[in-house]
Amino acid sequence: MAAAKDDSEIEDLLELVDMEDFLSFESIDYRVTRGRSGTQLNLKECPRCGGRDWKVYLNADTGLGSCFHGSCSDQPGFNKYSYIHHLNDKSHRETIQTLKRYAKSLGWSSKRVRAPRPADENPDEIEIPNSTPLPVNGRTLKYLSLRGFGPELASYFGWRFSKNGSYSYTLGGEDKSQDWSNRVVIPVYGIDGELVTFQGRSIEPNPFQKYLFPPGLAGAGRFIYNSHNALGMKELVLGEGAFDVAAIKKAFDEDITFRDIGICGTFGMHLSIAESGGEKDQLSDLKKLQAAGLEEITMMWDGSPSAILNAVKTGLKLRSFRFKVKLAILPLDKDPNEVDTEVVRMAFVNARELTPLYAASVMSKFTL
């Protein structure tokens, strides 16, 4: 009876897993593509063989997929359980704990239900957790101030603070609530300026989860952060997360010669590209910016070798869509929020055009 109960619990937990939400929850690098069997999640690294060159594909709906590295050629495909099982070094106990940790963020109960994912996101129905717009009385949070972000930046990006807020949603026909206490709420707007999703950064010293994502809404990785403020600009800097984008803006705001440059982010070291026009992706945002006048993109991800290599690969892909692309390299293992503003500006000024020859040189230098 105990084994049957355990199996039933695993089934309950696995039915809750929406793979795109799960990958975001676990901070796993992925991008969205489109295959013959529907939306596919292309993962950078295989948890089984360790291959790190984007050869893992999982179906976004079912979680079924495969690794196409040579060392995995004689191995069976993945399902939700086997992927998460390998992610936890084949420990059944750790796999269950990971599933429970994810499920609890969704308001998990023992009933067998499925994480919601609307077919078409409707911004008019998105409600941000109860929170206060920043700044308050001309002041922002100490957490943001310590990171160098003042009232002007908080206001520009529409950041909010949730002291005791919660996010309400429906899961399997039941009303659920997700705790958003003590978080900076970061709204994400589409290129048309409409709210499409949001995320929450904990301000606590050692949070259980640094970032929280609202169940059922489109993943932030399908949108270019701050794209609505870059419409009509000829040049664009492409950073990673929201705070990286804010750090670049802070640096550029200090020098008037940088004021006509758009500053956006990809929410990680990837660019989502859907092969079907029916799927929302980041490339479509960049193409809309291109139609509005965008000509040049400077990649400014962090200074780690992996980030630089991913920036090169993404930049070369963007070149194929007729963008002029430059590569800005920050100090080793530093992101824009970890260096002086002058360092950020100089990285931009010294950025070199990402020609195939320069790309080969960079990849040779930074390949591990």
N, C-alpha and C positions, 0 to 999 in steps of 0.2 A: 504493500500500500504506500509506503514511503517513497519508493521509486516512482510509482505512478503519479503521486502528488508532485514530485520534483519535475517530472516530465511535463506535467500540466502547467506548472509555473513557468518553465522555460518557454513553452508555447505561448503563454500569455505575454511574456516579456518580448519575445521575438516578433509577435504581431504588432507590438507597439513601435517597433523600430522602423522609422522612415530613414532610409540610408543617407539621403542628403542632409537631413537634420543631424543624424548621428555623426557623420564625418565633420560637420561644423562644430558640434558639441565636443568632439575629441580633438579638435584642431588638426585634423588630417588634411594634407594638401590634395586637393582634387579640382577638376574642372568638368564642366557640363558639355557633353557632346550629344549627337543624335545618331542613332543606329537604326537598322531595319526592325529591331524589336522594341523601339521606343527610346526614351531618354536614357542615356548611359552616363555613368560617373566614371571619369578617367582619373585613376589615382597615380600619384607620383611613385609610391613605393609599395612593393609587395611584402606583406608581413610574413610570408612563408619563405621565400628565397632571398629577400633583401634587395632585389633589383630596384633601382631608383630612376629608371628612365621612362616613366609614364606608360607602362605596358600592362597595367591592370585595369580591367573594365568590369563594372558592376551595373546591373540594371537598376535604375532609380526606384522602380516600383517593387520588384521582387527580391532584389539583393543578389540574384544569381549572376555569376560572372566567371571570368577566367583571368589568369596571368599568362602573358605571352612571352615571358623570358624563357630562354632556352633551358635553364635549370628547372623550370616548372613544367616543361613540355609533357612529362609523363605523369603529372599529378592531376587529380580530379579538379573540377571547377569549384568555385566558391558558392556557398549560400550564406545567408546572414550569420548563422551560427558559426560556420567554419571560418569565415573571415574574421569575426570578432575573437574566436578561439585562438587563431594564429596570432592575432594582435596582442593577445595576452599570454604568449609563449606556451600555448597548448595547455594552460591551466584551466580546468573546468571551473574551479572555485573562483578564480579571478575573472573568468568570462561572465559568470553569473553576477558577480559584484559590479562589473562594468555595465551589464544590462540593467541591473537594478538602479545604479546611479543615474543612468540616462532616463530610465522610466520614471523615477521619482521627480525628475525635472518637469515631467509632463503631467504630474498629478496621478501617478500610477495607482491602480487598485488591482485586485486579483481577477477582475473580469476581463475576458478576452475581447479587446477592442483594438482599433487601428488608429494610429496617429493621423490627424486630419491633414489634407492637402487640397485646397480648393483648386479646381481646374483653371479658373481665371481669377487672379487676385484683384479685388476691388478696393482701391484706396479709400473710398468713402466709408468702408466698413471697418477700417483699421482704427482701433482705439489704443492709444499709448497708455501704459499704467499711470495711475494717479501720481502726478509729479509737478514740480515747480519749474517754470522757465528760468534759465540762468541768463544773466546774473540777477541776484536779488539785492535791491538797494545799492546797485553799482558794484557789488562784490560777488566773486565766484567762490567755489569750494576751495578749501585749503588743499585738497588732493590735486585739483587742477592747477592751482597756483604753484605748488611745488614742482609740477611738471612744466612750468613756464607758460601756462595758458591763462591769460587774463580775461576780464569781462568782455572785451571786444570779440575775441575769438569764440567764446561760449555763445554770444549772441548771434554771431555770423552763422555758425553751424546749427543753431537751434537746439543746443544741448539743454537737457533738463536734469533735475535731481529728484529721484524717487526715495523719499525717506522711509515710508512704510507702504509703498504701492504694491499692487499685484496686477497680473495680466489674466483676464478672464477669457475662457475659450470653451468650446464644446469638443468633447472627446468621446466617440462611441455613443453619441446621444446623451451624454451626461455633461453637466456644467462643471468645469474644473477651474482651478486658480493656481497661478504660478507666482511665487514670492519674488518681488523685485526690490526689496528693501535695500537701502544704502547703495544705490547704483546711479551712475551717470547714465541717463538714457540718451542714446545717440540715434536720432531719426535718420532714416535713409530715404532720400527723395529720388524719384525717377527723373529722367532728363526733362520731363514736362513740368517738374516742380511739385508733383503730387507725391504724398507719402506712400511708400510701397512696403516698407518694413522698418524694423528698428533693432537695436541691440543694446545690452546693458553692461557697463563695466563696473565691477564692484570696487568700492573705495576702501574696503577692509584690508588690513595688513596681509593676512594669509587666507584668502577666500577659498571656499570649497570649489567655486567656479569663478574664474576671472570674468568670463563673458557669458551672458545669458542670451538665448535667442527665443523669440516667441513661436510656440508650436503652431503649425498650420500655415504660416506665411511663407512666401518665397524666400529662399536663402539670399542673404546679402550678396553672395558671390555671383549673383546674376545681374548685378547692377554696378555701374561705375559711381563711386562715392563722389558727391559734389559736382556731378556732371551738369546739373541745371545752372550752376554758376559759371560754367565754362563755355556756354553757347556763344558763338560769334567770335571766339578768340582763335588766333592763328597758331599760337604755341600752347603746349600743355605739358605739365610735369605729372608723371604718373607714379605716385607712391604706393604704399601698401595699405595699412590700416588707417582708421579715422584719425588717430592721434599723430601718425606720421604725416598725414595730409595737413593737420593743424600746425605741426612744427614747420613744415615747408612754407605754409602761408605766413606764419609769424616771421620767418626769415626774410621772405620776399617783401612783406609789408614795411620792413625797416629801410628799404631802398626803393625810391620811386621808380627807378629804371626797370623794376621787375613787376610793376603793377598790372601790365597787360598780358600776363601769362596765367593761363588757367592751372588750377591745382586740384588734382583728382586722385582717387585711390581705387585699388582692385580688391581690397579685403583679403590680402594674402598673396603668395607668390604664384599666381596663376591668372589666366585670362579665360573666362568662359566663352566658348565658341560653339554654338549649336549649329549642326549641319542642316537643320530644317528651319525655314523662315517662321514656322509657327512657335518656335521656342524662344523665350526671353533670354538674352545673354548680354555679356559686356561688350562684345564686338559690335553688336547692333547700336549700342549707345555711342561708341566711338565713330561709327559710320555716320550717325546723325550729326555728331559734332563736325565731322568732315564735310558733310553737306552744308553745314552752316559756316564753313570757312577754315576749319582746323587743317593745318598742313604738317605740323611738326610735333612729335612726341618725344620727350626726354624721360627715359626710364630711370627712376631713382628709388630702387628698393634698397634694403639694408646692405651693409658692407660684408656680409658673410659670403664665403665662396659659393655656397649653394644658391643664395639669393642672386648673386651676380650672374651665375650660369643660367638660372631661370630667366633673368631679365634679358640676357642675350637671346635665348631661344624665343621668348615672347616678342622681343623687338624684331627679330628676323621674320616672325610670322606677320607682324604688323606691316613690315616693308612690303609683303606680298599684296597688301591691300592699299598700296600707293601712299603710305605715310612715310615721311622722312623721319627717321628714328635716331636718337642720340642716346648714349649710355653715360650716366653720371655715376661715378664710383665714390662711395663714402669710405671713411677709415674702416679698417678691418673690424668686423663684427659690431659695427655701430649703426643705429638707425637715425633718421633725422631728428628725433627727440632726445638723442644722447650726445649730440655734439653742439658746439656753438653755432649760432645763426650764420656767422661769417663762413664757417666750414660748409654749411648747406649751400650758400650762395656760390662759393667758389667751386663746389662740385658741379653745380649747374653750368657755371661759366666755362669750366674746363671739360665739359662733356664732349665726347667725340662722336662723329657720325658712325653709326653701326653698319659699316659696309661688311660684306662677307669676309674680306681679308682681315679687318679689325676684329670681327667676331671670332674668327679662327685663332687670332693671337690671344684674345682674352680667355677663350675656352682652354687653350693650351696652358695658360698661366694659372688658372683657378681650378682646373680639374683635379679632384682629390685622388 
